[in-house]
């Protein structure tokens, strides 16, 4: 098995994201394991898990946009903003399908969202959900998020099923609550399925039992993604052999340190294409991945090192 990589896990209902990490740590016999963005225990879907040196990209993947399929229950509000919580209000749903579609589309774009009390965000070193369980509610500041798109799949009142493509930091539970408030009937989230994180999609996600079976059969390498796979949209540069020492010591690199530069489709480009601001993935001539560099005005500086000797 590889020493580092990313596994596209299908998190099943009932597991916390921490449970998934603990199980894979035990399965792979590796201490350094981390997930890339918490999914609630009742939520399902894509949860990329990194191990070894790939844990360095956990924060980068957490920052990526995501796609969810959600079911919103109109007419009910709860203290957790989903169906696991205590019901705080019940109202008749009198809005029409056209009204629902119009209001939901108003949430596409840049919006402000107040994080829910039942979340892992910290206030004065304590997680909000811990305070919520003690019956303490604190003021939360609204945060900017971006909704790239909302596609309504089915309206079968009081349920509305939709797909949403959103930025990091978006709470789908809160999106459902806010839509319900604007419709005047209230709402909470009934179901949640994460279908994509960056380049990791639902179709290729593996359940924990499948991962365990493949590991026991030594049939895992085909399903462990190399760390550079998440940077495939960036330009690729190859370092000259006489410049390896600079690259491996984290020094800045200039044009004369590279053999060649390619775009994301492996077509050779000139170093001039790196002017301005851009990120590139840097390799040795034997194909070993060195790391991600940020280039500006012809100078490429190391952002993160991933080289394994």
C-alpha positions as MATLAB code, in Angstrom:
seq = 'XXXXXXXXXXXXXXXXXXXXXXXXXXXXXXXXXXXXXXXXXXXXXXXXXXXXXXXXXXXXXXXXXXXXXXXXXXXXXXXXXXXXXXXXXXXXXXXXXXXXXXXXXXXXXXXXXXXXXXXXXXXXXXXXXXXXXXXXXXXXXXXXXXXXXXXXXXXXXXXXXXXXXXXXXXXXXXXXXXXXXXXXXXXXXXXXXXXXXXXXXXXXXXXXXXXXXXXXXXXXXXXXXXXXXXXXXXXXXXXXXXXXXXXXXXXXXXXXXXXXXXXXXXXXXXXXXXXXXXXXXXXXXXXXXXXXXXXXXXXXXXXXXXXXX';
ca = [
       0.000    0.000    0.000;
       1.128    3.574   -0.700;
       2.541    5.599    2.186;
       0.385    8.613    1.334;
      -2.813    9.264   -0.537;
      -6.489   10.151   -0.469;
      -9.403    7.732   -0.195;
     -12.832    8.766   -1.446;
     -15.043    7.442    1.368;
     -18.817    7.104    1.194;
     -19.767    8.070    4.745;
     -22.868    6.173    5.759;
     -25.576    7.413    8.115;
     -24.780    6.904   11.788;
     -21.027    7.491   11.546;
     -19.376   10.736   12.580;
     -16.532   12.021   10.424;
     -14.223   11.265   13.369;
     -15.528    7.658   13.407;
     -14.484    7.289    9.760;
     -10.974    8.576   10.491;
     -10.609    6.263   13.509;
     -11.761    3.208   11.537;
      -9.387    3.907    8.630;
      -6.516    4.584   11.025;
      -7.078    1.132   12.483;
      -7.640   -0.516    9.080;
      -4.513    0.956    7.451;
      -2.361    0.792   10.617;
      -1.409    4.426   10.022;
      -1.489    7.150   12.692;
      -1.550   10.160   10.390;
      -5.107   10.259    9.002;
      -7.457   13.225    8.574;
     -10.772   14.061    6.928;
     -11.541   17.026    4.700;
     -14.741   18.541    6.036;
     -17.208   17.363    8.658;
     -20.428   15.621    7.695;
     -23.147   15.356   10.360;
     -23.799   11.804   11.669;
     -27.161   11.630    9.840;
     -25.677   12.938    6.571;
     -24.234   10.632    3.937;
     -21.926   10.867    0.971;
     -18.486   11.907   -0.152;
     -15.853   12.340    2.565;
     -12.287   12.385    1.196;
      -9.879   11.043    3.839;
      -6.157   11.759    3.622;
      -3.310    9.757    5.137;
       0.455   10.143    5.400;
       1.846   13.288    3.798;
      -1.462   13.766    1.995;
      -2.906   15.089    5.277;
      -1.252   18.359    4.242;
      -4.067   18.861    1.732;
      -6.889   18.409    4.269;
      -7.256   22.158    4.689;
      -7.054   22.724    0.929;
      -9.862   20.233    0.275;
     -11.917   21.681    3.111;
     -11.695   25.013    1.281;
     -13.056   23.545   -1.973;
     -16.618   24.030   -3.178;
     -19.032   21.159   -2.645;
     -22.230   19.719   -4.105;
     -25.103   18.306   -2.031;
     -28.501   16.738   -2.614;
     -30.862   17.791    0.163;
     -34.473   17.286    1.127;
     -36.132   20.224    2.878;
     -39.219   19.730    5.048;
     -41.453   22.792    4.915;
     -43.728   23.730    7.799;
     -41.480   22.433   10.607;
     -38.633   24.133   12.480;
     -36.321   22.481   15.029;
     -33.581   23.596   17.384;
     -30.944   21.735   15.321;
     -32.358   22.909   11.957;
     -32.794   19.273   10.894;
     -35.206   16.456   11.726;
     -33.009   15.105   14.559;
     -33.830   18.070   16.799;
     -36.734   19.123   18.986;
     -39.618   20.671   17.066;
     -39.914   24.386   17.847;
     -42.806   25.260   15.527;
     -45.261   23.710   13.081;
     -47.126   25.744   10.482;
     -49.357   25.049    7.524;
     -47.655   25.120    4.140;
     -49.724   27.386    1.908;
     -47.085   28.513   -0.615;
     -47.312   27.383   -4.231;
     -44.652   25.541   -6.207;
     -43.950   28.709   -8.203;
     -43.376   30.654   -4.978;
     -41.014   27.956   -3.704;
     -38.995   28.025   -6.929;
     -38.821   31.832   -6.964;
     -37.718   32.137   -3.333;
     -35.113   29.380   -3.608;
     -33.531   31.066   -6.636;
     -33.155   34.253   -4.577;
     -30.524   32.417   -2.521;
     -28.228   31.856   -5.526;
     -25.151   34.098   -5.455;
     -23.341   35.853   -2.607;
     -25.354   35.672    0.609;
     -24.790   36.038    4.350;
     -25.481   33.064    6.603;
     -25.585   32.779   10.401;
     -23.984   29.450   11.490;
     -26.291   27.166   13.516;
     -25.828   26.659   17.259;
     -25.533   22.921   16.648;
     -22.206   23.144   14.809;
     -18.527   22.478   15.537;
     -17.559   26.152   15.354;
     -15.841   27.380   18.493;
     -16.597   30.389   20.686;
     -14.029   31.119   23.400;
     -12.546   27.666   22.894;
     -15.853   25.799   23.258;
     -17.787   24.193   20.423;
     -21.189   25.700   19.728;
     -22.991   22.358   19.932;
     -21.559   21.834   23.428;
     -23.032   25.170   24.498;
     -26.322   24.336   22.772;
     -26.595   21.072   24.722;
     -26.204   23.087   27.939;
     -29.098   25.282   26.859;
     -26.807   28.231   26.151;
     -27.291   30.261   22.989;
     -24.651   32.783   21.938;
     -24.706   35.431   19.260;
     -23.148   34.320   15.967;
     -22.008   36.703   13.288;
     -23.328   36.198    9.759;
     -20.637   34.968    7.369;
     -20.383   35.426    3.596;
     -20.940   32.295    1.513;
     -21.624   31.702   -2.173;
     -24.335   29.518   -3.694;
     -23.262   28.712   -7.247;
     -26.499   26.985   -8.189;
     -29.687   25.410   -6.862;
     -31.504   22.802   -8.953;
     -34.918   21.704   -7.725;
     -35.375   17.989   -8.405;
     -38.790   17.329   -6.893;
     -41.531   19.172   -5.023;
     -43.858   16.831   -3.134;
     -45.130   19.106   -0.381;
     -44.179   19.406    2.359;
     -40.898   17.998    0.973;
     -38.621   19.710   -1.543;
     -35.597   17.841   -2.912;
     -32.852   19.880   -4.545;
     -29.161   19.890   -5.474;
     -26.976   22.766   -4.352;
     -23.448   23.707   -5.430;
     -21.939   25.895   -2.730;
     -18.766   27.398   -1.313;
     -16.949   26.257    1.818;
     -18.594   27.159    5.105;
     -22.145   26.661    3.833;
     -24.591   24.952    6.191;
     -27.331   23.276    4.169;
     -29.448   22.963    7.326;
     -29.343   26.724    7.707;
     -30.060   27.232    4.007;
     -33.246   25.174    4.437;
     -34.193   27.154    7.565;
     -33.631   30.492    5.821;
     -35.661   29.443    2.771;
     -38.502   28.359    5.079;
     -38.438   31.686    6.909;
     -38.659   33.595    3.640;
     -41.593   31.422    2.541;
     -43.333   32.200    5.849;
     -43.879   28.593    6.898;
     -40.501   27.624    8.330;
     -38.420   24.613    7.292;
     -35.735   22.214    8.385;
     -33.517   19.689    6.621;
     -34.863   16.151    6.303;
     -31.993   14.413    4.461;
     -28.518   15.317    3.195;
     -26.243   13.587    0.711;
     -22.892   15.111   -0.300;
     -22.270   14.186   -3.936;
     -18.982   15.953   -4.683;
     -15.943   17.528   -3.025;
     -13.461   18.987   -5.525;
     -12.627   16.106   -7.931;
     -14.094   13.402   -5.661;
     -17.600   12.286   -6.596;
     -20.279    9.942   -5.302;
     -19.916    7.445   -8.142;
     -16.369    6.506   -7.097;
     -16.835    6.685   -3.310;
     -16.333    3.475   -1.303;
     -18.111    2.444    1.883;
     -15.966    1.535    4.891;
     -16.726   -2.178    4.551;
     -15.648   -2.116    0.883;
     -12.406   -0.360    1.808;
     -11.696   -2.929    4.527;
     -12.326   -5.820    2.115;
     -10.053   -4.337   -0.557;
      -7.341   -3.669    2.008;
      -7.453   -7.268    3.267;
      -7.106   -8.466   -0.351;
      -4.217   -5.999   -0.923;
      -6.401   -4.469   -3.622;
      -6.299   -0.845   -2.506;
      -3.771    1.010   -4.650;
      -6.211    1.417   -7.543;
      -8.543    3.271   -5.182;
      -6.014    5.450   -3.402;
      -5.640    8.785   -5.150;
      -2.205   10.350   -5.373;
      -2.019   13.696   -3.624;
      -1.283   15.583   -6.867;
      -4.621   14.443   -8.358;
      -6.462   17.314   -6.659;
      -4.216   19.834   -8.417;
      -4.775   18.438  -11.927;
      -6.358   21.737  -13.047;
      -3.082   23.611  -12.494;
      -0.015   23.902  -14.702;
       2.705   21.287  -14.291;
       6.439   22.083  -14.231;
       9.444   19.729  -14.321;
      12.644   20.681  -12.504;
      16.094   20.190  -14.020;
      18.257   17.604  -12.302;
      20.899   20.190  -11.361;
      18.161   22.179   -9.565;
      16.796   19.307   -7.455;
      18.616   20.586   -4.377;
      16.780   23.895   -4.587;
      13.393   22.273   -5.076;
      13.820   19.699   -2.303;
      15.074   22.318    0.152;
      12.070   24.543   -0.450;
      13.951   27.331   -2.233;
      12.278   29.634   -4.749;
      12.533   28.507   -8.382;
      13.144   30.593  -11.506;
      12.790   29.878  -15.224;
      16.285   28.395  -15.612;
      15.484   25.782  -12.901;
      12.810   24.110  -15.060;
      13.086   21.653  -17.934;
       9.574   22.444  -19.147;
       6.160   23.715  -18.164;
       2.820   22.183  -19.232;
      -0.784   23.296  -18.896;
      -3.432   21.094  -17.266;
      -3.811   19.138  -20.528;
      -0.078   18.318  -20.715;
       0.589   20.732  -23.585;
       3.906   22.519  -23.283;
       3.704   26.240  -22.554;
       6.296   28.930  -22.030;
       7.452   30.254  -18.688;
       5.825   33.563  -19.588;
       2.493   31.860  -18.924;
       3.453   31.810  -15.236;
       3.653   35.587  -15.017;
       1.051   37.336  -12.913;
      -0.258   35.058  -10.153;
      -0.781   31.313  -10.538;
      -0.190   27.997   -8.811;
       1.819   25.179  -10.351;
       2.586   21.595   -9.369;
       6.291   20.802   -9.529;
       7.853   17.404  -10.337;
      11.295   15.856  -10.642;
      12.222   14.349  -14.005;
      11.464   10.833  -12.690;
       7.845   11.883  -12.105;
       8.109   12.365   -8.327;
       5.759   15.062   -7.072;
       7.608   17.794   -5.200;
       4.865   20.191   -4.201;
       2.673   23.179   -4.985;
       4.300   26.518   -5.786;
       2.772   29.960   -6.093;
       4.231   31.944   -8.990;
       4.284   35.692   -9.278;
       6.335   37.873  -11.623;
       8.510   34.949  -12.725;
       9.374   33.729   -9.208;
       7.861   30.456   -7.917;
       7.734   30.026   -4.142;
       6.868   26.806   -2.317;
       3.413   26.701   -0.742;
       3.369   23.040    0.352;
       5.942   20.243    0.068;
       4.753   16.692   -0.638;
       7.968   14.970   -1.735;
       8.583   11.463   -0.400;
      12.091   10.070   -0.877;
];
